[in-house]
Amino acid sequence: MNQILESLEYDAERGSLSLQSARYVLLPPALLMELQKNLDGAYGREAAQFFVEAGMGEGSALAGRYRDVFGYPPDQVLGAVAFLLSESGWGTFSVEILSVEGREMVFKVLESPFADVYGPSIQPVCHLVLGLLRGVGMALFDAETTGMEVQCAAKGDTCCRFVVSAK
């Protein structure tokens, strides 16, 4: 069974779902990708930054919680993040590289729902995921980060791959 689904708490009176005291909303990825496509049309490639920045705050908070509340070292933080995202339906996440000394990490994502519903693209489309992972890097490396989706299933690649490093 899915551990995340088993851990969700539903409050019928409030109409809310929560996981570890954080409120969640079940949302189809098609809704986010339609929003992204509309912003792309209005703002061009600058629209990607909206999604990256939105993800950074949540990624930093998530990794910080695993680090500070649970006392996880960096490798366990990344493992917990990969597990949470995978169990939450964001695709199958795996950590390919973590270099704390080199302040770099590489994530591989199979079956990204964002790339899947976006459809064919000549550019990477998983901006929210990139932002989330950059935020995780910010918490782990205690520094601003740069990042790039170097492979994207929407471009025809076999997976989505993200490289994040401290500035």
N, C-alpha and C positions, 0 to 999 in steps of 0.2 A: 504494500500500500504506500501511497505518497505521504511522507511525514509532514510536509507543509500543509496539505489538505487536512490531515488529522489534527494539526495544531491550530488551525483557524478557529477563531471564536466568533460566533454570530450573535448579535444582540438584536432581536426582533423589534423591540421597542424603539430602538434608535435606527434600525435599518442599517447596521454597520457590521463590517467584517474587520477583525483585528488579528494580528500575529505579533506576539511578544509586545503587547501594548501599542503597537503601531497600526494605524488604520489603513486598510487596503480596499481597493475597488477592483472588481473583475471587469476587465475591459478587453474587447477584441482587438488584436493588433491591427486589423484593417482600419479601425477608427484612427489610430495614431498615424498610420501610413497615409491615410487620406488627408489628414491635417498637414503632415509633412509635405506631401505633393502640392497642396494648395499654397503653403508657404514658399516652397521652391519656385512655384509659378510667380508669386508676388515679389519675392526677394532674391531669387537666384540662389547660387551656392551659399550665400550668407545665411540662408535659412538653417543650414546644418548647425550653425553655432548656437541657435536657440535650443536645439535638442541636446547638444553637447553640454551646454551650461546647465540645463535642467537636470541632466543625469549626474553631473559632477557633485552637486550638493548631496544628493541621496547616496551616491557611492561612498563619499567621504564619511557620511553619518553611519552608514552600514558597517564599513570597515572599522571605524572608530569604536562602534559599539562592541564588535567582536574583540577588538584589541583591549579596550578599557574595562568593559563590564565583565567579559569572560577571561581576560588575561591571555588571549591567544597570541602566540608568536606569529610573525609574518606568513610563514607557510600554512599555518592553520587558518589564519584569516582568509587567505586566498582560497583554501579548500572549502571553507564555510560559505564564502561568497559564491563560488562555483556551484556548490550543492544547492544553496537557496535559489539561485537563478534557474538552475536546471529543474528543480522540483516545482518552481513557479511557472513553468511553461515557456521560458525564454530561449529554449533550445538546450542542447547538451554542451555544457561548458567544461573545459578542462584547462588546467594550468600547464603550459608547455615549458615556460622558463620563469624562474624567479631568481633574480640576482639582487640581493639586498645591498651588497657592496657596490655593484654597478648601477644600482637604482633603476632597474628595468624589469619588466614582466611582459610575458606574452601569453595571451589567452586564445584558445581555439574554440569555436562554437559551431556545432553541427546542427542542422535543421532550424536555423534562426527563423522564428515566425515573422519577423520584420522583413527579412530578405524574401521570404516566401510570398507574403501577401503584397509586397511592393511590386513585384514583377520584374521583368528584365530591365537592367540599367547598365549604362556604360561607366557609372561611378558607384563607389560604396554607398550604402543607404542606411546602415545601422548606427545612426548618429547618437541615439539615446544610449545604446549599449556602450559606444565609445566614451561618452561622457561619464557614465556610471563607472566604467573601469578606470578612467582618469581620476575620478574622485577616490576610488579605492587606493590608487597609487599615491594620491596626495596624503591620505591618512597613514599609509605604510612608510612613505619616504619622508614625511614631514616637509614637503616641498611642493611648489607648483609643478605641474606635469605637462608634458606634451604627449600626443598620441596620434595614432593613425590606424585606420582599418586597412590593412595591407592586402587582404583578400576578402571578397564578398560573394556569397552565393548568388545574389541578385545579378552579379556580373558574369555568372557562369562558373565561378570557382567552386571547388569541392566543399569549401567551408568558409566561414567568416573567421578572420584572424586579426587580432588586435595587438599592437605593440605600444606599450606605455612606458615612458621614462621620466625621471625627474629632470627639471630644467637645470 
